[in-house]
Amino acid sequence: MSKTRVLLVGESWVSAATHYKGFDQFGSVTFHLGAEPLVKALKDSEFELDYMPAHEAVEKLPFSIEGLSRYDAIILSDIGANSLLLHPDVWLHGKTVPNRLKLLRDWTKAGGGLVMVGGYFSFQGIDGKARWHRTAVEEALPVTCLPNDDRLEIPEGFRPSITGPKDHPILAGIEGEWPLLLGANEVIARDRDDVEVLASLPEDEGGAPLLVTGRYGKGRTVAWTSDIGPHWLPNSFVEWPGYARLWKNVLSWVSKAA
């Protein structure tokens, strides 16, 4: 039986630090991958995951519907719109290239499964710099982004409120109380019959959507507004048996593999 092909785009960063020791100082640079929990959860499963870090996506994310159509589902996680808009040919040489945000929208409309996962460069992000608001990708999502910094930082933690039916395919097999989360991006669920809010923040934290499903043309879309790993998603959530089940359910549903 063939596997469901999934592309994860983003979830990487480079950190530069300067270390001062009295009179002297030196610099260091480190590279980080943020999706190891998801990679581990999908290992040896029915899903074949390609992991395209943010710096690679700038040039390597396909520039055609045919290229995107190699995948049944595409996850955008912690990568800003600029990374897909400002290819080096545009940024450095003033040339034109296909708009990959419009291609992702059209790929979804033709039957692809699109997921956006929360983070500092998801939805609208820190200082509004993720810039997904009023883009073609936002058009395909089941939620709309705020026009400003949309982070909900909740250091004391919050427990998700499950608002969808327990027999929904994405919630199936997930039993008991969900672990605490430490933050999310604030979004607005679209007012359409196909849009369903399966989980949200508790009312005392504003009740913003957490897990939302929808349809766009022939495709399916999912918004998960918290992270897929620390810091918003603590280790206790990653180690929870429901974590792997949740993501397998999400990918099965959005890719119509169920």
Backbone hydrogen bonds in HBPLUS format (Angstrom, degrees):
<---DONOR---> <-ACCEPTOR-->    atom                        ^
c    i                          cat <-CA-CA->   ^        H-A-AA   ^      H-
h    n   atom  resd res      DA  || num        DHA   H-A  angle D-A-AA Bond
n    s   type  num  typ     dist DA aas  dist angle  dist       angle   num
A0004-THR N   A0046-GLU O   2.98 MM  42  6.33 161.0  2.02 162.5 161.7     1
A0048-GLU N   A0004-THR O   2.85 MM  44  5.95 165.5  1.87 147.2 151.6     2
A0072-ASP N   A0005-ARG O   2.81 MM  67  5.32 151.3  1.89 137.5 146.6     3
A0073-ALA N   A0005-ARG O   3.23 MM  68  6.65 150.3  2.32 154.4 159.2     4
A0006-VAL N   A0048-GLU O   2.92 MM  42  5.98 170.9  1.93 153.4 152.9     5
A0050-ASP N   A0006-VAL O   2.82 MM  44  6.18 163.3  1.85 163.3 168.7     6
A0007-LEU N   A0073-ALA O   2.97 MM  66  6.42 156.4  2.03 148.8 155.7     7
A0075-ILE N   A0007-LEU O   2.74 MM  68  6.11 166.3  1.76 163.8 168.0     8
A0008-LEU N   A0050-ASP O   2.82 MM  42  6.14 170.5  1.83 172.2 175.6     9
A0052-MET N   A0008-LEU O   2.79 MM  44  5.96 170.1  1.80 171.9 175.5    10
A0009-VAL N   A0075-ILE O   2.78 MM  66  5.98 173.1  1.79 172.3 173.8    11
A0077-SER N   A0009-VAL O   3.00 MM  68  6.17 170.0  2.01 175.4 173.0    12
A0010-GLY N   A0052-MET O   3.00 MM  42  6.32 164.1  2.02 155.2 155.9    13
A0011-GLU N   A0077-SER O   2.89 MM  66  5.71 132.9  2.11 156.9 161.4    14
A0034-GLY N   A0011-GLU O   2.95 MM  23  4.96 176.5  1.95 131.9 133.0    15
A0013-TRP N   A0032-HIS O   3.06 MM  19  5.37 153.1  2.14 142.2 147.3    16
A0032-HIS N   A0013-TRP O   2.83 MM  19  5.37 159.5  1.87 168.2 172.1    17
A0015-SER N   A0030-THR O   2.79 MM  15  5.25 164.5  1.82 157.1 162.3    18
A0030-THR N   A0015-SER O   2.84 MM  15  5.25 158.6  1.88 151.3 158.7    19
A0017-ALA N   A0028-SER O   2.83 MM  11  5.33 165.8  1.85 159.2 163.7    20
A0028-SER N   A0017-ALA O   2.87 MM  11  5.33 150.9  1.95 150.3 155.5    21
A0019-HIS N   A0026-PHE O   2.73 MM   7  5.35 176.3  1.73 170.8 170.1    22
A0026-PHE N   A0019-HIS O   2.95 MM   7  5.35 147.0  2.06 141.5 152.0    23
A0021-LYS N   A0024-ASP O   2.72 MM   3  5.21 174.8  1.73 156.0 157.9    24
A0024-ASP N   A0021-LYS O   3.11 MM   3  5.21 142.7  2.25 132.5 122.9    25
A0038-LEU N   A0035-ALA O   3.03 MM   3  5.44 119.7  2.40 110.7 124.7    26
A0039-VAL N   A0035-ALA O   2.97 MM   4  6.24 165.6  2.00 160.5 165.3    27
A0040-LYS N   A0036-GLU O   2.89 MM   4  6.02 162.8  1.92 154.5 158.3    28
A0041-ALA N   A0037-PRO O   2.97 MM   4  6.13 153.0  2.04 140.5 148.3    29
A0042-LEU N   A0038-LEU O   3.04 MM   4  6.23 143.2  2.18 149.1 157.2    30
A0043-LYS N   A0040-LYS O   3.27 MM   3  5.20 155.5  2.33  99.7 107.0    31
A0045-SER N   A0042-LEU O   3.18 MM   3  5.33 134.1  2.40 139.5 129.8    32
A0056-GLU N   A0053-PRO O   3.04 MM   3  5.45 129.2  2.31 108.2 121.6    33
A0057-ALA N   A0053-PRO O   3.00 MM   4  6.25 151.3  2.08 154.4 163.6    34
A0059-GLU N   A0056-GLU O   3.20 MM   3  5.95 139.4  2.38 118.2 124.8    35
A0060-LYS N   A0056-GLU O   2.81 MM   4  5.74 160.4  1.85 156.4 161.1    36
A0061-LEU N   A0057-ALA O   3.28 MM   4  4.85 165.0  2.30 116.6 118.3    37
A0068-LEU N   A0064-SER O   3.12 MM   4  6.47 161.0  2.16 149.6 154.0    38
A0069-SER N   A0065-ILE O   2.85 MM   4  5.95 142.0  1.99 145.9 157.1    39
A0070-ARG N   A0067-GLY O   3.37 MM   3  5.83 165.0  2.39 110.1 112.7    40
A0071-TYR N   A0068-LEU O   3.04 MM   3  6.01 168.6  2.05 126.4 129.6    41
A0113-GLY N   A0072-ASP O   3.16 MM  41  6.12 138.3  2.35 135.2 146.7    42
A0074-ILE N   A0113-GLY O   2.85 MM  39  6.30 153.5  1.92 165.0 171.9    43
A0115-VAL N   A0074-ILE O   2.93 MM  41  6.19 159.0  1.97 162.1 161.7    44
A0076-LEU N   A0115-VAL O   2.82 MM  39  6.22 164.5  1.85 161.3 163.8    45
A0117-VAL N   A0076-LEU O   2.95 MM  41  6.25 163.4  1.97 157.0 161.4    46
A0083-SER N   A0080-GLY O   3.17 MM   3  5.77 140.1  2.34 112.2 120.9    47
A0081-ALA N   A0130-ALA O   2.84 MM  49  5.92 170.1  1.85 162.2 159.7    48
A0084-LEU N   A0081-ALA O   3.00 MM   3  5.54 144.6  2.12 113.5 123.1    49
A0085-LEU N   A0081-ALA O   3.05 MM   4  6.25 129.8  2.31 144.4 158.6    50
A0085-LEU N   A0082-ASN O   3.17 MM   3  4.87 133.9  2.39  90.9 103.8    51
A0086-LEU N   A0082-ASN O   2.86 MM   4  5.61 167.2  1.88 154.1 154.6    52
A0090-VAL N   A0087-HIS O   2.79 MM   3  5.34 132.8  2.01 117.4 130.1    53
A0091-TRP N   A0087-HIS O   2.91 MM   4  6.10 163.4  1.94 157.6 161.2    54
A0092-LEU N   A0088-PRO O   2.78 MM   4  5.25 157.6  1.83 135.0 142.7    55
A0095-LYS N   A0089-ASP O   2.86 MM   6  5.33 172.6  1.87 141.4 139.6    56
A0094-GLY N   A0090-VAL O   3.20 MM   4  4.66 141.4  2.36 116.0 119.0    57
A0103-LEU N   A0099-ASN O   3.10 MM   4  6.44 149.6  2.20 142.1 151.5    58
A0104-LEU N   A0100-ARG O   2.92 MM   4  6.01 154.2  1.98 138.5 144.2    59
A0105-ARG N   A0101-LEU O   3.12 MM   4  6.37 155.4  2.19 140.3 146.8    60
A0106-ASP N   A0102-LYS O   2.92 MM   4  6.14 162.9  1.94 149.3 153.8    61
A0107-TRP N   A0103-LEU O   2.76 MM   4  5.89 155.1  1.83 150.0 157.3    62
A0108-THR N   A0104-LEU O   3.02 MM   4  6.16 155.4  2.08 142.8 148.9    63
A0109-LYS N   A0105-ARG O   2.96 MM   4  6.24 161.3  1.99 149.1 154.5    64
A0110-ALA N   A0106-ASP O   3.00 MM   4  6.17 139.9  2.17 140.5 150.4    65
A0112-GLY N   A0107-TRP O   3.01 MM   5  5.58 151.5  2.10 137.0 137.7    66
A0111-GLY N   A0108-THR O   2.90 MM   3  5.23 159.6  1.95 111.1 118.0    67
A0218-LYS N   A0109-LYS O   2.83 MM 109  5.33 171.9  1.84 137.5 135.2    68
A0220-ARG N   A0112-GLY O   3.30 MM 108  6.72 138.0  2.49 136.5 148.1    69
A0114-LEU N   A0220-ARG O   3.01 MM 106  6.52 148.2  2.11 158.4 161.1    70
A0222-VAL N   A0114-LEU O   2.95 MM 108  6.46 147.2  2.06 152.5 160.5    71
A0116-MET N   A0222-VAL O   3.03 MM 106  6.55 153.8  2.10 156.3 164.0    72
A0224-TRP N   A0116-MET O   3.00 MM 108  6.33 167.0  2.02 161.5 165.6    73
A0118-GLY N   A0224-TRP O   2.76 MM 106  6.10 131.4  1.99 151.7 159.7    74
A0118-GLY N   A0226-SER O   2.87 MM 108  4.56 122.3  2.20 155.3 148.6    75
A0122-SER N   A0119-GLY O   3.26 MM   3  4.98 149.1  2.36 113.0 106.3    76
A0126-ILE N   A0120-TYR O   2.92 MM   6  5.21 155.4  1.98 137.4 141.2    77
A0132-TRP N   A0123-PHE O   3.19 MM   9  5.32 145.4  2.32 150.7 153.9    78
A0130-ALA N   A0124-GLN O   2.88 MM   6  4.80 144.4  2.01 142.0 138.5    79
A0128-GLY N   A0125-GLY O   3.05 MM   3  5.06 156.9  2.10 124.1 121.2    80
A0129-LYS N   A0126-ILE O   2.98 MM   3  5.89 174.1  1.99 129.5 131.5    81
A0139-GLU N   A0135-THR O   3.20 MM   4  6.53 147.9  2.31 141.2 150.0    82
A0140-ALA N   A0137-VAL O   2.98 MM   3  5.36 136.1  2.18 106.9 118.3    83
A0141-LEU N   A0138-GLU O   3.05 MM   3  5.11 138.1  2.23 100.6 112.6    84
A0190-ARG N   A0142-PRO O   2.97 MM  48  5.70 173.1  1.97 146.8 144.5    85
A0144-THR N   A0188-ILE O   2.81 MM  44  5.25 155.6  1.86 148.1 155.6    86
A0188-ILE N   A0144-THR O   3.03 MM  44  5.25 161.0  2.07 151.6 156.5    87
A0186-GLU N   A0150-ASP O   2.68 MM  36  5.08 162.0  1.72 144.5 150.8    88
A0152-LEU N   A0184-ALA O   2.72 MM  32  5.23 151.8  1.79 172.6 170.8    89
A0184-ALA N   A0152-LEU O   3.16 MM  32  5.23 140.7  2.32 127.1 138.5    90
A0154-ILE N   A0182-LEU O   2.95 MM  28  5.01 161.3  1.98 139.3 138.3    91
A0157-GLY N   A0154-ILE O   2.87 MM   3  5.38 156.1  1.93 117.8 125.9    92
A0158-PHE N   A0181-LEU O   2.86 MM  23  5.38 144.9  1.98 145.0 156.3    93
A0181-LEU N   A0158-PHE O   2.84 MM  23  5.38 153.6  1.91 148.1 155.7    94
A0161-SER N   A0200-SER O   2.85 MM  39  5.25 176.3  1.85 163.7 163.4    95
A0200-SER N   A0161-SER O   2.88 MM  39  5.25 152.4  1.95 144.6 153.8    96
A0163-THR N   A0198-LEU O   2.86 MM  35  5.02 139.1  2.03 117.0 127.2    97
A0164-GLY N   A0198-LEU O   2.97 MM  34  3.94 147.7  2.08 122.2 112.3    98
A0168-HIS N   A0165-PRO O   2.97 MM   3  5.50 164.2  2.00 119.6 121.9    99
A0171-LEU N   A0168-HIS O   2.90 MM   3  5.38 136.1  2.10 116.0 128.2   100
A0172-ALA N   A0168-HIS O   3.02 MM   4  6.03 122.6  2.36 152.5 167.5   101
A0174-ILE N   A0171-LEU O   3.25 MM   3  5.77 159.3  2.30 137.2 135.7   102
A0182-LEU N   A0232-TRP O   2.85 MM  50  4.47 170.3  1.86 142.5 142.9   103
A0185-ASN N   A0225-THR O   2.88 MM  40  5.22 147.3  1.98 131.7 141.0   104
A0195-VAL N   A0192-ARG O   3.16 MM   3  5.46 157.5  2.21 109.6 116.4   105
A0196-GLU N   A0213-THR O   2.97 MM  17  5.30 156.0  2.02 139.7 146.1   106
A0213-THR N   A0196-GLU O   2.95 MM  17  5.30 162.5  1.98 148.7 153.5   107
A0198-LEU N   A0211-LEU O   2.78 MM  13  5.42 145.5  1.89 154.4 165.1   108
A0199-ALA N   A0211-LEU O   3.35 MM  12  4.94 151.0  2.44 133.2 132.9   109
A0210-LEU N   A0199-ALA O   2.84 MM  11  5.27 159.4  1.88 138.0 132.8   110
A0211-LEU N   A0199-ALA O   3.03 MM  12  4.94 163.1  2.06 129.4 127.8   111
A0201-LEU N   A0208-ALA O   2.81 MM   7  5.35 163.9  1.84 160.0 165.1   112
A0205-GLU N   A0202-PRO O   2.93 MM   3  5.43 158.5  1.98 115.0 122.1   113
A0207-GLY N   A0202-PRO O   3.00 MM   5  4.93 140.1  2.16 138.4 127.2   114
A0206-GLY N   A0203-GLU O   2.98 MM   3  4.95 161.3  2.01 109.4 111.0   115
A0225-THR N   A0210-LEU O   2.89 MM  15  5.10 158.2  1.94 143.4 150.7   116
A0212-VAL N   A0223-ALA O   2.91 MM  11  5.15 160.3  1.95 149.2 155.6   117
A0223-ALA N   A0212-VAL O   2.86 MM  11  5.15 158.5  1.90 148.9 155.0   118
A0214-GLY N   A0221-THR O   2.91 MM   7  5.14 140.7  2.07 152.4 148.9   119
A0221-THR N   A0214-GLY O   2.89 MM   7  5.14 166.8  1.90 136.6 135.7   120
A0216-TYR N   A0219-GLY O   2.95 MM   3  5.18 161.8  1.98 127.2 132.8   121
A0219-GLY N   A0216-TYR O   2.91 MM   3  5.18 148.7  2.01 137.8 133.7   122
A0233-LEU N   A0229-GLY O   3.27 MM   4  4.77 151.3  2.36 120.0 116.2   123
A0237-PHE N   A0234-PRO O   2.95 MM   3  5.43 137.6  2.13 109.8 120.8   124
A0238-VAL N   A0234-PRO O   3.16 MM   4  6.58 160.0  2.20 150.5 156.2   125
A0239-GLU N   A0235-ASN O   2.85 MM   4  5.98 156.2  1.90 152.9 158.4   126
A0240-TRP N   A0237-PHE O   3.17 MM   3  5.06 147.0  2.29  97.5 107.4   127
A0243-TYR N   A0240-TRP O   2.91 MM   3  5.61 161.6  1.95 124.6 130.0   128
A0246-LEU N   A0242-GLY O   2.77 MM   4  5.76 156.7  1.82 146.3 152.5   129
A0247-TRP N   A0243-TYR O   3.18 MM   4  6.49 165.3  2.20 153.7 155.9   130
A0248-LYS N   A0244-ALA O   2.99 MM   4  6.16 156.7  2.05 151.3 158.1   131
A0249-ASN N   A0245-ARG O   2.90 MM   4  6.03 155.6  1.96 147.7 154.9   132
A0250-VAL N   A0246-LEU O   2.85 MM   4  6.12 159.0  1.89 150.3 156.5   133
A0251-LEU N   A0247-TRP O   3.03 MM   4  6.10 169.4  2.04 144.9 147.6   134
A0252-SER N   A0248-LYS O   2.91 MM   4  5.99 152.0  1.99 142.0 150.3   135
A0253-TRP N   A0249-ASN O   2.88 MM   4  6.04 163.4  1.91 152.0 156.3   136
A0254-VAL N   A0250-VAL O   2.86 MM   4  6.02 173.9  1.87 157.1 159.2   137
A0255-SER N   A0251-LEU O   3.09 MM   4  5.86 147.6  2.20 134.6 142.4   138
A0257-ALA N   A0252-SER O   2.77 MM   5  4.72 134.3  1.97 143.9 150.6   139
A0256-LYS N   A0253-TRP O   3.09 MM   3  4.97 154.9  2.16 100.2 107.8   140
